[in-house]
Amino acid sequence: MRKIIIHPFLFAIFPILFLYAHNIDLTPVGEIFIPILISILFASSMVLIAYLFTRDIKKSAIISSLGIFLFFTYGHIYQSLQGLKLYDLTIVRHRCLLSLWAILFITGIYFIVRIKSQLKTITRFLNITSIILIVIAISNISIYMFKSHTQVLGNLADIPENLKKRGPHEPETLPNIYYIILDGYARQDVLKEIYDYDNSDFIKFLEENGFYVAKRSNSNYCQTLLSLSSSLNINFIQNLTIEKSSLKDRSILLQLVKHNVLFEFLKQHKYKIVAFSSGYYGTEIKSADIYKNPITLSEFHIAIINTTPILAIKHILIPNHYDLHRKKILYTFKEIPGIKTNERPVFVFAHMLVPHPPFVFEKNGDKAEPKTHFMYLDGSHLLRFIKKEQYIEGYRNQLIFINKKTKEMIENLLNRNPKPIIILQSDHGPGSHLDWENPENTYFGERMAILNAYYLPDGGDELLYDSISPVNTFRVVLNHYFGTDLELLEDRSYFSCWSTPYDFIDVTDEINNSHAN
């Protein structure tokens, strides 16, 4: 320990592990390896450069650790001070904080170079401190992962007996399936009631093109991960293998989405799974046969950059979050119809975070002026930063443009594909009247009423009905096209607070009564 110098490298790794530990339920573990490698190379470069000047490896390592500490704390300090104002003037700017950081670093170098003794003691202290930090971070990550795995009982890929492969289906005879989630898309009556928007033109377009639109459809859950875990596993969350004691751990839902029963069933039938990047970790299915993403930097990588001085020039190096989000949405609309379908049947999963906030499109497709910094928040979490009137206007404008892009996508899809299955569905409704921690202040009729439209050729729509919910979507599809014998479940809707996602409140009757009135 006295001779080995490891603290610069461990201090460089720690910020990555720390950030991962605090975002573990939304971040794939594979996201940390490249940043860790870059951090180690960064630490090595600093030690080497410092050694060229000091010719003392211990002093070089201490200087490097100081530089690494300042480097990875810059963004935290800047963002914590960013809101400070004096007479409406921003007090902290990048040039001021960068200058202060440079002064601190130079001053630190000056005192480190002047150290004549105690280098061994300081090195030993820094080695031990860095090891303790790494052990704490890894322990927290390991404990979390262990709990997550033990809370998902059995094998998520196990297919129930009534979902075993049925019939002599040849791949070339099976339909291509497109499961398109328009996040937060409200039902027609809710759009009229709350958003003062008549969506009949879009609904008419769908019906004229052969879609069945469920006019009284409600979501089964009020949160994206809950809804998609349910629909992709063809069951209610309450019936899946989650221990009820786990009231906060969303990593369970990540596993249910990414290793779902539907995908495993379709793979038995030689389907190729195609997944589009959504920008939201919960639905980033990178294990798909084809994973399509126009953007190379992940949200986790950008979060790391935001902790460093690179934040000051990020706008030069990286398009802002709003532009990246727009690019991802437009890319998905454009690419879905062009998926190659001539080899094996495909299942296309596209979760698009529109018309859900953030509101990045005007009604004509122009860039919407940001009302706050970029975030995926909704409901009361978002309404801390914008007014309800701004939410309603931004949502309505974005939905109008999304209608236009959806029409174009549907037309291209139907022109290029012989008899595809298309499911155009929302995971939940919007959140202008959503209070995440106070159900009594939430209008469930808005949050749960959804767009739910089906293009099911060759008689597949005969089993559909006006109040069908997502939990029954693939029960209908698999029964008709694959010969399964899945019983349709009762369509129920459950609300849960953000802090306790598995503490479900059955709001089915309240929703139906509110819309009946």
HUPECOR-V968272 format. One record per residue. N is the residue number from 1. PSI is psi in radians with two decimals (NA if undefined). OMEGA is omega in degrees with one decimal (999 if undefined). D_FIRST is the distance of its C-alpha to the first C-alpha in whole Angstrom. Layout:
BEGIN
n=N psi=PSI omega=OMEGA d_first=D_FIRST
n=N psi=PSI omega=OMEGA d_first=D_FIRST
END
This chain:
BEGIN
n=1 psi=-0.63 omega=-177.4 d_first=0
n=2 psi=-0.58 omega=-176.1 d_first=4
n=3 psi=-0.52 omega=-178.0 d_first=6
n=4 psi=2.34 omega=178.0 d_first=5
n=5 psi=1.88 omega=-177.1 d_first=8
n=6 psi=-0.17 omega=-170.4 d_first=9
n=7 psi=-0.64 omega=179.6 d_first=11
n=8 psi=-0.65 omega=-177.1 d_first=14
n=9 psi=-0.67 omega=178.3 d_first=14
n=10 psi=-0.67 omega=175.5 d_first=14
n=11 psi=-0.55 omega=179.0 d_first=16
n=12 psi=-0.58 omega=-179.6 d_first=19
n=13 psi=-0.60 omega=-172.5 d_first=19
n=14 psi=-0.79 omega=-179.0 d_first=19
n=15 psi=-0.57 omega=178.5 d_first=23
n=16 psi=-0.83 omega=179.6 d_first=24
n=17 psi=-0.66 omega=179.1 d_first=23
n=18 psi=-0.82 omega=-179.6 d_first=24
n=19 psi=-0.68 omega=178.4 d_first=27
n=20 psi=-0.76 omega=-179.4 d_first=28
n=21 psi=-0.56 omega=-179.3 d_first=27
n=22 psi=-0.10 omega=177.6 d_first=30
n=23 psi=0.44 omega=-170.7 d_first=32
n=24 psi=-0.56 omega=-178.1 d_first=31
n=25 psi=-0.19 omega=-178.9 d_first=35
n=26 psi=0.13 omega=-174.5 d_first=36
n=27 psi=2.13 omega=173.8 d_first=34
n=28 psi=2.47 omega=-176.9 d_first=33
n=29 psi=-0.49 omega=179.6 d_first=30
n=30 psi=-0.30 omega=-178.7 d_first=31
n=31 psi=-0.29 omega=-172.4 d_first=31
n=32 psi=-0.29 omega=-169.3 d_first=27
n=33 psi=-0.78 omega=178.8 d_first=26
n=34 psi=-0.81 omega=176.0 d_first=28
n=35 psi=-0.66 omega=178.4 d_first=26
n=36 psi=-0.77 omega=179.0 d_first=23
n=37 psi=-0.78 omega=179.0 d_first=23
n=38 psi=-0.69 omega=179.9 d_first=25
n=39 psi=-0.70 omega=178.2 d_first=22
n=40 psi=-0.74 omega=177.5 d_first=19
n=41 psi=-0.67 omega=178.0 d_first=22
n=42 psi=-0.79 omega=179.0 d_first=23
n=43 psi=-0.73 omega=179.0 d_first=19
n=44 psi=-0.73 omega=179.6 d_first=19
n=45 psi=-0.73 omega=179.6 d_first=22
n=46 psi=-0.75 omega=179.2 d_first=21
n=47 psi=-0.77 omega=-178.8 d_first=18
n=48 psi=-0.81 omega=-179.4 d_first=21
n=49 psi=-0.76 omega=179.2 d_first=23
n=50 psi=-0.65 omega=-179.2 d_first=21
n=51 psi=-0.58 omega=178.4 d_first=20
n=52 psi=-0.48 omega=-178.8 d_first=24
n=53 psi=-0.65 omega=-173.9 d_first=25
n=54 psi=-0.47 omega=-175.3 d_first=22
n=55 psi=0.49 omega=178.4 d_first=21
n=56 psi=1.96 omega=-173.3 d_first=17
n=57 psi=-0.61 omega=-179.7 d_first=15
n=58 psi=-0.80 omega=177.6 d_first=13
n=59 psi=-0.68 omega=179.2 d_first=16
n=60 psi=-0.72 omega=179.9 d_first=17
n=61 psi=-0.70 omega=179.5 d_first=14
n=62 psi=-0.75 omega=176.7 d_first=15
n=63 psi=-0.74 omega=-179.9 d_first=19
n=64 psi=-0.74 omega=179.0 d_first=18
n=65 psi=-0.67 omega=175.8 d_first=17
n=66 psi=-0.80 omega=179.5 d_first=20
n=67 psi=-0.71 omega=178.9 d_first=22
n=68 psi=-0.73 omega=177.9 d_first=21
n=69 psi=-0.84 omega=179.9 d_first=21
n=70 psi=-0.67 omega=-177.9 d_first=25
n=71 psi=-0.81 omega=-174.2 d_first=26
n=72 psi=-0.08 omega=175.3 d_first=25
n=73 psi=-0.19 omega=-175.5 d_first=27
n=74 psi=-0.91 omega=-176.0 d_first=30
n=75 psi=-0.67 omega=178.7 d_first=32
n=76 psi=-0.78 omega=-179.7 d_first=31
n=77 psi=-0.77 omega=-178.4 d_first=32
n=78 psi=-0.82 omega=-176.5 d_first=35
n=79 psi=-0.53 omega=177.9 d_first=37
n=80 psi=-0.46 omega=-179.2 d_first=36
n=81 psi=-0.13 omega=-172.0 d_first=38
n=82 psi=-0.57 omega=-177.3 d_first=41
n=83 psi=-0.14 omega=-178.5 d_first=43
n=84 psi=2.23 omega=-179.7 d_first=44
n=85 psi=2.66 omega=175.7 d_first=47
n=86 psi=1.90 omega=-176.8 d_first=49
n=87 psi=0.85 omega=179.0 d_first=53
n=88 psi=0.18 omega=176.8 d_first=52
n=89 psi=2.32 omega=178.2 d_first=50
n=90 psi=2.17 omega=-176.3 d_first=47
n=91 psi=-0.79 omega=-173.7 d_first=44
n=92 psi=2.12 omega=174.5 d_first=41
n=93 psi=2.80 omega=-176.9 d_first=41
n=94 psi=-0.77 omega=-175.9 d_first=39
n=95 psi=-0.58 omega=178.4 d_first=40
n=96 psi=-0.83 omega=-177.6 d_first=39
n=97 psi=-0.66 omega=177.0 d_first=36
n=98 psi=-0.70 omega=178.3 d_first=35
n=99 psi=-0.76 omega=178.3 d_first=36
n=100 psi=-0.76 omega=179.7 d_first=34
n=101 psi=-0.69 omega=178.4 d_first=31
n=102 psi=-0.73 omega=178.4 d_first=31
n=103 psi=-0.77 omega=179.0 d_first=32
n=104 psi=-0.73 omega=-178.7 d_first=28
n=105 psi=-0.81 omega=-180.0 d_first=26
n=106 psi=-0.73 omega=177.8 d_first=28
n=107 psi=-0.74 omega=178.2 d_first=28
n=108 psi=-0.75 omega=178.1 d_first=24
n=109 psi=-0.74 omega=-178.5 d_first=24
n=110 psi=-0.83 omega=-177.6 d_first=26
n=111 psi=-0.60 omega=179.2 d_first=24
n=112 psi=-0.74 omega=-180.0 d_first=21
n=113 psi=-0.56 omega=-176.8 d_first=22
n=114 psi=-0.13 omega=179.3 d_first=24
n=115 psi=2.23 omega=-179.3 d_first=20
n=116 psi=-0.52 omega=-178.7 d_first=20
n=117 psi=-3.07 omega=177.4 d_first=18
n=118 psi=0.17 omega=-179.9 d_first=15
n=119 psi=-0.68 omega=179.1 d_first=13
n=120 psi=-0.73 omega=-179.3 d_first=10
n=121 psi=-0.78 omega=179.8 d_first=11
n=122 psi=-0.76 omega=179.4 d_first=12
n=123 psi=-0.77 omega=179.6 d_first=9
n=124 psi=-0.74 omega=179.1 d_first=7
n=125 psi=-0.78 omega=-179.0 d_first=10
n=126 psi=-0.66 omega=176.4 d_first=11
n=127 psi=-0.85 omega=-178.5 d_first=8
n=128 psi=-0.75 omega=180.0 d_first=8
n=129 psi=-0.78 omega=-178.5 d_first=12
n=130 psi=-0.67 omega=177.9 d_first=12
n=131 psi=-0.76 omega=179.4 d_first=11
n=132 psi=-0.77 omega=179.7 d_first=14
n=133 psi=-0.77 omega=-180.0 d_first=16
n=134 psi=-0.74 omega=179.5 d_first=16
n=135 psi=-0.74 omega=178.6 d_first=16
n=136 psi=-0.81 omega=-178.5 d_first=19
n=137 psi=-0.83 omega=-178.9 d_first=21
n=138 psi=-0.65 omega=178.3 d_first=20
n=139 psi=-0.79 omega=179.0 d_first=22
n=140 psi=-0.75 omega=179.5 d_first=25
n=141 psi=-0.78 omega=-177.9 d_first=25
n=142 psi=-0.76 omega=178.8 d_first=25
n=143 psi=-0.77 omega=-179.7 d_first=27
n=144 psi=-0.80 omega=-178.8 d_first=30
n=145 psi=-0.70 omega=179.9 d_first=30
n=146 psi=-0.80 omega=178.9 d_first=31
n=147 psi=-0.72 omega=-178.5 d_first=33
n=148 psi=-0.78 omega=-177.2 d_first=35
n=149 psi=-0.64 omega=-179.5 d_first=35
n=150 psi=-0.35 omega=-179.3 d_first=37
n=151 psi=-0.25 omega=174.2 d_first=39
n=152 psi=1.80 omega=-171.2 d_first=41
n=153 psi=2.37 omega=178.9 d_first=43
n=154 psi=-2.94 omega=-176.0 d_first=44
n=155 psi=2.08 omega=-177.8 d_first=44
n=156 psi=-0.38 omega=-178.2 d_first=45
n=157 psi=-0.09 omega=177.4 d_first=46
n=158 psi=2.23 omega=-178.0 d_first=49
n=159 psi=2.22 omega=178.1 d_first=52
n=160 psi=2.70 omega=-174.7 d_first=55
n=161 psi=-0.67 omega=-178.6 d_first=58
n=162 psi=0.10 omega=174.8 d_first=60
n=163 psi=0.14 omega=177.8 d_first=58
n=164 psi=2.71 omega=-176.6 d_first=58
n=165 psi=2.25 omega=-178.1 d_first=59
n=166 psi=2.45 omega=169.7 d_first=63
n=167 psi=2.78 omega=-179.5 d_first=66
n=168 psi=1.07 omega=-178.0 d_first=66
n=169 psi=2.18 omega=173.5 d_first=65
n=170 psi=2.49 omega=-177.1 d_first=64
n=171 psi=-0.66 omega=-176.1 d_first=62
n=172 psi=-0.25 omega=-180.0 d_first=64
n=173 psi=-0.12 omega=-176.0 d_first=66
n=174 psi=2.53 omega=-177.2 d_first=64
n=175 psi=2.61 omega=169.3 d_first=64
n=176 psi=2.46 omega=-175.7 d_first=61
n=177 psi=2.28 omega=179.4 d_first=59
n=178 psi=1.96 omega=178.7 d_first=58
n=179 psi=1.80 omega=-172.4 d_first=56
n=180 psi=2.03 omega=-179.1 d_first=56
n=181 psi=2.01 omega=171.9 d_first=55
n=182 psi=1.76 omega=-169.4 d_first=56
n=183 psi=2.21 omega=175.2 d_first=53
n=184 psi=0.31 omega=-178.0 d_first=55
n=185 psi=2.11 omega=-174.5 d_first=59
n=186 psi=2.73 omega=174.9 d_first=61
n=187 psi=2.77 omega=-173.1 d_first=65
n=188 psi=-0.76 omega=-177.5 d_first=68
n=189 psi=-0.58 omega=178.1 d_first=69
n=190 psi=-0.68 omega=177.7 d_first=66
n=191 psi=-0.68 omega=179.0 d_first=66
n=192 psi=-0.75 omega=-174.5 d_first=70
n=193 psi=-0.81 omega=-171.9 d_first=69
n=194 psi=-0.63 omega=-172.3 d_first=66
n=195 psi=0.06 omega=176.7 d_first=66
n=196 psi=0.80 omega=-178.8 d_first=69
n=197 psi=2.26 omega=178.1 d_first=69
n=198 psi=1.92 omega=-175.8 d_first=71
n=199 psi=0.29 omega=-174.4 d_first=70
n=200 psi=-0.53 omega=179.6 d_first=73
n=201 psi=-0.73 omega=179.8 d_first=73
n=202 psi=-0.75 omega=178.9 d_first=69
n=203 psi=-0.71 omega=177.8 d_first=70
n=204 psi=-0.72 omega=177.9 d_first=74
n=205 psi=-0.81 omega=-179.4 d_first=72
n=206 psi=-0.82 omega=-177.3 d_first=70
n=207 psi=-0.67 omega=178.5 d_first=73
n=208 psi=-0.37 omega=178.4 d_first=75
n=209 psi=0.28 omega=172.0 d_first=72
n=210 psi=0.16 omega=179.1 d_first=72
n=211 psi=2.55 omega=167.5 d_first=70
n=212 psi=2.11 omega=179.9 d_first=70
n=213 psi=2.04 omega=-179.9 d_first=69
n=214 psi=1.87 omega=-170.6 d_first=68
n=215 psi=-0.31 omega=-178.3 d_first=70
n=216 psi=0.54 omega=-176.4 d_first=68
n=217 psi=2.40 omega=174.4 d_first=65
n=218 psi=2.62 omega=174.2 d_first=62
n=219 psi=2.70 omega=175.9 d_first=58
n=220 psi=-0.44 omega=-177.9 d_first=57
n=221 psi=2.86 omega=-173.9 d_first=54
n=222 psi=0.00 omega=-178.9 d_first=53
n=223 psi=2.53 omega=-174.2 d_first=50
n=224 psi=-0.92 omega=-175.9 d_first=49
n=225 psi=-0.64 omega=176.8 d_first=46
n=226 psi=-0.81 omega=-177.5 d_first=48
n=227 psi=-0.83 omega=-176.1 d_first=52
n=228 psi=-0.54 omega=173.0 d_first=50
n=229 psi=-0.66 omega=-179.6 d_first=48
n=230 psi=-0.92 omega=-175.0 d_first=52
n=231 psi=-0.67 omega=-178.3 d_first=54
n=232 psi=-0.36 omega=176.0 d_first=52
n=233 psi=0.08 omega=170.4 d_first=51
n=234 psi=0.68 omega=-177.5 d_first=55
n=235 psi=2.87 omega=173.4 d_first=55
n=236 psi=2.57 omega=178.0 d_first=54
n=237 psi=-0.67 omega=-177.8 d_first=51
n=238 psi=-0.41 omega=-179.6 d_first=52
n=239 psi=-0.13 omega=179.8 d_first=53
n=240 psi=3.03 omega=-169.6 d_first=49
n=241 psi=1.20 omega=176.6 d_first=46
n=242 psi=2.26 omega=176.8 d_first=45
n=243 psi=2.32 omega=-176.8 d_first=44
n=244 psi=-0.32 omega=-179.5 d_first=46
n=245 psi=-0.31 omega=-179.0 d_first=43
n=246 psi=1.66 omega=-173.5 d_first=41
n=247 psi=0.01 omega=-177.5 d_first=43
n=248 psi=-0.34 omega=-169.1 d_first=40
n=249 psi=1.82 omega=179.9 d_first=38
n=250 psi=-0.15 omega=179.0 d_first=40
n=251 psi=-0.46 omega=175.3 d_first=37
n=252 psi=-0.74 omega=-179.5 d_first=40
n=253 psi=-0.61 omega=176.1 d_first=43
n=254 psi=-0.75 omega=179.4 d_first=40
n=255 psi=-0.69 omega=179.9 d_first=40
n=256 psi=-0.60 omega=177.7 d_first=44
n=257 psi=-0.81 omega=-171.5 d_first=45
n=258 psi=-0.38 omega=179.6 d_first=43
n=259 psi=1.03 omega=-171.0 d_first=44
n=260 psi=2.83 omega=-178.3 d_first=47
n=261 psi=-0.70 omega=-177.2 d_first=50
n=262 psi=-0.84 omega=-179.7 d_first=53
n=263 psi=-0.76 omega=-178.4 d_first=50
n=264 psi=-0.68 omega=177.4 d_first=50
n=265 psi=-0.81 omega=-178.2 d_first=54
n=266 psi=-0.59 omega=177.6 d_first=55
n=267 psi=-0.56 omega=175.6 d_first=52
n=268 psi=-0.46 omega=178.8 d_first=54
n=269 psi=0.34 omega=174.7 d_first=57
n=270 psi=0.40 omega=177.0 d_first=55
n=271 psi=2.54 omega=171.8 d_first=55
n=272 psi=2.17 omega=-179.2 d_first=53
n=273 psi=2.15 omega=178.1 d_first=50
n=274 psi=2.16 omega=-178.8 d_first=50
n=275 psi=2.40 omega=176.1 d_first=48
n=276 psi=2.51 omega=175.0 d_first=48
n=277 psi=2.35 omega=179.7 d_first=45
n=278 psi=-0.39 omega=-172.4 d_first=46
n=279 psi=-0.18 omega=-179.6 d_first=43
n=280 psi=2.13 omega=-173.2 d_first=43
n=281 psi=-0.58 omega=-176.4 d_first=40
n=282 psi=-0.43 omega=-178.5 d_first=42
n=283 psi=0.42 omega=174.1 d_first=44
n=284 psi=1.66 omega=-175.6 d_first=42
n=285 psi=1.38 omega=-176.2 d_first=43
n=286 psi=-0.20 omega=178.8 d_first=41
n=287 psi=0.00 omega=179.0 d_first=41
n=288 psi=2.78 omega=177.6 d_first=45
n=289 psi=-0.68 omega=174.8 d_first=47
n=290 psi=2.16 omega=178.8 d_first=47
n=291 psi=2.06 omega=-173.4 d_first=45
n=292 psi=2.13 omega=-177.3 d_first=47
n=293 psi=2.11 omega=-179.7 d_first=45
n=294 psi=-0.11 omega=-172.9 d_first=46
n=295 psi=2.33 omega=-175.9 d_first=43
n=296 psi=-0.61 omega=-179.1 d_first=40
n=297 psi=2.32 omega=177.7 d_first=37
n=298 psi=2.96 omega=177.9 d_first=37
n=299 psi=-0.61 omega=178.2 d_first=37
n=300 psi=-0.72 omega=178.7 d_first=33
n=301 psi=-0.71 omega=178.5 d_first=33
n=302 psi=-0.63 omega=177.8 d_first=35
n=303 psi=-0.65 omega=176.5 d_first=33
n=304 psi=-0.81 omega=178.8 d_first=30
n=305 psi=-0.64 omega=-177.9 d_first=32
n=306 psi=-0.19 omega=177.0 d_first=33
n=307 psi=-0.08 omega=-172.3 d_first=30
n=308 psi=2.96 omega=175.9 d_first=30
n=309 psi=-0.25 omega=175.9 d_first=32
n=310 psi=-0.41 omega=176.4 d_first=33
n=311 psi=-0.59 omega=-176.7 d_first=36
n=312 psi=-0.49 omega=-179.0 d_first=38
n=313 psi=0.25 omega=-177.3 d_first=39
n=314 psi=-0.62 omega=-178.1 d_first=39
n=315 psi=-0.39 omega=177.8 d_first=42
n=316 psi=-0.70 omega=-174.9 d_first=43
n=317 psi=-0.60 omega=-172.6 d_first=40
n=318 psi=2.33 omega=173.3 d_first=41
n=319 psi=2.59 omega=-178.5 d_first=44
n=320 psi=2.88 omega=-175.4 d_first=44
n=321 psi=-0.68 omega=-178.6 d_first=44
n=322 psi=-0.76 omega=179.6 d_first=48
n=323 psi=-0.70 omega=178.0 d_first=49
n=324 psi=-0.71 omega=-179.9 d_first=46
n=325 psi=-0.79 omega=177.4 d_first=48
n=326 psi=-0.79 omega=-178.8 d_first=51
n=327 psi=-0.75 omega=-178.3 d_first=50
n=328 psi=-0.75 omega=-179.8 d_first=49
n=329 psi=-0.86 omega=-178.7 d_first=52
n=330 psi=-0.66 omega=178.2 d_first=54
n=331 psi=-0.77 omega=-178.1 d_first=53
n=332 psi=-0.80 omega=177.5 d_first=53
n=333 psi=-0.72 omega=-176.8 d_first=57
n=334 psi=-0.68 omega=-170.7 d_first=57
n=335 psi=-0.44 omega=-176.2 d_first=55
n=336 psi=-0.86 omega=-178.4 d_first=57
n=337 psi=-0.37 omega=-175.3 d_first=60
n=338 psi=0.09 omega=178.8 d_first=59
n=339 psi=2.26 omega=-179.6 d_first=57
n=340 psi=2.30 omega=-174.7 d_first=58
n=341 psi=0.32 omega=-172.3 d_first=60
n=342 psi=-0.18 omega=-178.1 d_first=61
n=343 psi=-1.08 omega=179.4 d_first=59
n=344 psi=2.73 omega=174.9 d_first=58
n=345 psi=2.60 omega=-177.4 d_first=59
n=346 psi=2.57 omega=166.9 d_first=56
n=347 psi=2.02 omega=-177.3 d_first=55
n=348 psi=2.13 omega=177.7 d_first=54
n=349 psi=2.03 omega=-179.2 d_first=52
n=350 psi=1.88 omega=175.3 d_first=52
n=351 psi=1.94 omega=-179.0 d_first=51
n=352 psi=2.23 omega=-175.5 d_first=52
n=353 psi=0.97 omega=174.7 d_first=51
n=354 psi=2.55 omega=2.7 d_first=54
n=355 psi=0.18 omega=175.2 d_first=56
n=356 psi=2.56 omega=172.7 d_first=53
n=357 psi=2.71 omega=5.9 d_first=52
n=358 psi=2.65 omega=-178.0 d_first=50
n=359 psi=1.83 omega=-172.2 d_first=54
n=360 psi=-0.11 omega=-179.7 d_first=53
n=361 psi=2.37 omega=165.3 d_first=57
n=362 psi=2.99 omega=-175.4 d_first=60
n=363 psi=-0.44 omega=178.7 d_first=63
n=364 psi=0.07 omega=179.0 d_first=64
n=365 psi=-0.12 omega=176.7 d_first=61
n=366 psi=2.84 omega=177.1 d_first=60
n=367 psi=2.25 omega=175.2 d_first=56
n=368 psi=2.48 omega=179.1 d_first=56
n=369 psi=2.12 omega=-178.9 d_first=55
n=370 psi=2.35 omega=177.2 d_first=52
n=371 psi=-0.26 omega=-179.5 d_first=53
n=372 psi=3.13 omega=176.7 d_first=49
n=373 psi=2.76 omega=-171.9 d_first=45
n=374 psi=2.30 omega=175.9 d_first=45
n=375 psi=2.69 omega=-179.7 d_first=44
n=376 psi=0.22 omega=-175.1 d_first=46
n=377 psi=2.71 omega=177.7 d_first=47
n=378 psi=2.93 omega=176.4 d_first=50
n=379 psi=-2.50 omega=-176.3 d_first=52
n=380 psi=-0.46 omega=177.0 d_first=51
n=381 psi=-0.69 omega=179.9 d_first=48
n=382 psi=-0.60 omega=-175.7 d_first=50
n=383 psi=-0.02 omega=169.1 d_first=52
n=384 psi=-0.36 omega=-173.6 d_first=50
n=385 psi=-0.45 omega=178.9 d_first=50
n=386 psi=2.81 omega=178.8 d_first=54
n=387 psi=2.72 omega=180.0 d_first=57
n=388 psi=-0.65 omega=178.8 d_first=59
n=389 psi=-0.64 omega=177.6 d_first=61
n=390 psi=-0.64 omega=177.5 d_first=59
n=391 psi=-0.88 omega=-176.3 d_first=57
n=392 psi=-0.77 omega=179.7 d_first=61
n=393 psi=-0.79 omega=-179.7 d_first=62
n=394 psi=-0.71 omega=179.2 d_first=59
n=395 psi=-0.83 omega=-178.1 d_first=59
n=396 psi=-0.82 omega=-179.6 d_first=62
n=397 psi=-0.75 omega=-179.3 d_first=62
n=398 psi=-0.70 omega=180.0 d_first=59
n=399 psi=-0.68 omega=179.5 d_first=61
n=400 psi=-0.77 omega=179.2 d_first=64
n=401 psi=-0.68 omega=179.7 d_first=62
n=402 psi=-0.61 omega=174.5 d_first=60
n=403 psi=-0.79 omega=-179.7 d_first=64
n=404 psi=-0.82 omega=-178.7 d_first=65
n=405 psi=-0.60 omega=179.2 d_first=62
n=406 psi=-0.71 omega=176.4 d_first=62
n=407 psi=-0.82 omega=179.9 d_first=66
n=408 psi=-0.75 omega=-179.7 d_first=65
n=409 psi=-0.79 omega=-179.1 d_first=62
n=410 psi=-0.79 omega=179.7 d_first=65
n=411 psi=-0.80 omega=179.2 d_first=68
n=412 psi=-0.66 omega=-178.9 d_first=65
n=413 psi=-0.79 omega=-179.2 d_first=64
n=414 psi=-0.51 omega=178.2 d_first=67
n=415 psi=-0.55 omega=-173.8 d_first=69
n=416 psi=-0.33 omega=-173.4 d_first=66
n=417 psi=2.24 omega=174.7 d_first=66
n=418 psi=1.99 omega=174.3 d_first=68
n=419 psi=1.06 omega=175.8 d_first=68
n=420 psi=2.84 omega=166.4 d_first=65
n=421 psi=2.17 omega=179.4 d_first=63
n=422 psi=2.17 omega=175.8 d_first=62
n=423 psi=2.00 omega=-180.0 d_first=61
n=424 psi=1.91 omega=-165.9 d_first=61
n=425 psi=2.62 omega=171.9 d_first=59
n=426 psi=2.62 omega=178.7 d_first=57
n=427 psi=-0.46 omega=177.0 d_first=54
n=428 psi=3.05 omega=178.4 d_first=56
n=429 psi=-3.03 omega=179.6 d_first=58
n=430 psi=-3.12 omega=-172.1 d_first=57
n=431 psi=0.65 omega=178.5 d_first=56
n=432 psi=-0.32 omega=177.3 d_first=58
n=433 psi=0.66 omega=-177.7 d_first=59
n=434 psi=2.12 omega=172.9 d_first=55
n=435 psi=1.91 omega=-170.4 d_first=53
n=436 psi=-0.55 omega=-175.1 d_first=50
n=437 psi=0.01 omega=-179.6 d_first=50
n=438 psi=1.51 omega=-178.6 d_first=54
n=439 psi=-0.54 omega=-178.6 d_first=56
n=440 psi=-0.32 omega=178.4 d_first=59
n=441 psi=0.13 omega=-176.9 d_first=58
n=442 psi=2.39 omega=173.3 d_first=58
n=443 psi=1.72 omega=-176.2 d_first=61
n=444 psi=-0.52 omega=-179.7 d_first=60
n=445 psi=-0.56 omega=176.9 d_first=63
n=446 psi=-0.83 omega=-172.2 d_first=61
n=447 psi=-0.52 omega=-171.6 d_first=58
n=448 psi=-0.37 omega=-178.0 d_first=59
n=449 psi=2.19 omega=-169.8 d_first=62
n=450 psi=2.79 omega=165.4 d_first=61
n=451 psi=2.31 omega=179.8 d_first=63
n=452 psi=1.71 omega=-173.2 d_first=63
n=453 psi=2.48 omega=-173.7 d_first=65
n=454 psi=2.33 omega=168.4 d_first=65
n=455 psi=1.74 omega=-175.9 d_first=67
n=456 psi=1.67 omega=-176.2 d_first=68
n=457 psi=2.97 omega=175.2 d_first=70
n=458 psi=0.74 omega=173.7 d_first=73
n=459 psi=0.13 omega=-178.9 d_first=73
n=460 psi=-0.37 omega=-177.3 d_first=70
n=461 psi=0.02 omega=-177.4 d_first=71
n=462 psi=-0.44 omega=-179.7 d_first=73
n=463 psi=-0.05 omega=-178.5 d_first=71
n=464 psi=2.72 omega=179.0 d_first=69
n=465 psi=2.84 omega=-168.5 d_first=70
n=466 psi=-0.48 omega=-175.9 d_first=70
n=467 psi=0.30 omega=-179.6 d_first=68
n=468 psi=2.43 omega=180.0 d_first=65
n=469 psi=2.87 omega=-175.0 d_first=62
n=470 psi=-0.51 omega=-178.9 d_first=58
n=471 psi=-0.44 omega=-179.8 d_first=58
n=472 psi=-0.06 omega=-176.5 d_first=61
n=473 psi=-0.99 omega=-174.7 d_first=61
n=474 psi=-0.17 omega=169.2 d_first=59
n=475 psi=-0.74 omega=177.0 d_first=61
n=476 psi=-0.83 omega=-176.8 d_first=64
n=477 psi=-0.84 omega=-176.7 d_first=63
n=478 psi=-0.63 omega=178.0 d_first=62
n=479 psi=-0.76 omega=-174.8 d_first=65
n=480 psi=-0.78 omega=-171.2 d_first=67
n=481 psi=-0.29 omega=-176.3 d_first=66
n=482 psi=0.00 omega=175.0 d_first=64
n=483 psi=0.36 omega=176.3 d_first=66
n=484 psi=2.99 omega=-178.5 d_first=64
n=485 psi=1.10 omega=-177.4 d_first=65
n=486 psi=2.22 omega=177.9 d_first=63
n=487 psi=2.38 omega=176.2 d_first=65
n=488 psi=2.39 omega=-179.0 d_first=64
n=489 psi=2.76 omega=175.5 d_first=63
n=490 psi=2.31 omega=-178.0 d_first=64
n=491 psi=1.84 omega=179.7 d_first=63
n=492 psi=2.67 omega=-180.0 d_first=61
n=493 psi=2.36 omega=-175.7 d_first=59
n=494 psi=2.28 omega=174.7 d_first=56
n=495 psi=2.53 omega=172.0 d_first=54
n=496 psi=2.54 omega=178.9 d_first=51
n=497 psi=2.73 omega=-178.7 d_first=49
n=498 psi=-0.65 omega=-176.5 d_first=46
n=499 psi=-0.36 omega=179.4 d_first=44
n=500 psi=1.31 omega=-171.7 d_first=45
n=501 psi=-0.37 omega=-177.5 d_first=46
n=502 psi=0.12 omega=177.3 d_first=47
n=503 psi=1.49 omega=-167.4 d_first=49
n=504 psi=2.45 omega=174.0 d_first=52
n=505 psi=2.11 omega=179.1 d_first=56
n=506 psi=1.99 omega=-176.7 d_first=59
n=507 psi=0.28 omega=-175.4 d_first=61
n=508 psi=-0.91 omega=-176.5 d_first=63
n=509 psi=-0.68 omega=179.7 d_first=66
n=510 psi=-0.69 omega=179.0 d_first=65
n=511 psi=-0.86 omega=-178.0 d_first=65
n=512 psi=-0.67 omega=179.1 d_first=68
n=513 psi=-0.66 omega=-178.4 d_first=70
n=514 psi=-0.66 omega=180.0 d_first=69
n=515 psi=-0.45 omega=177.1 d_first=70
n=516 psi=-0.56 omega=179.3 d_first=73
n=517 psi=NA omega=999 d_first=74
END
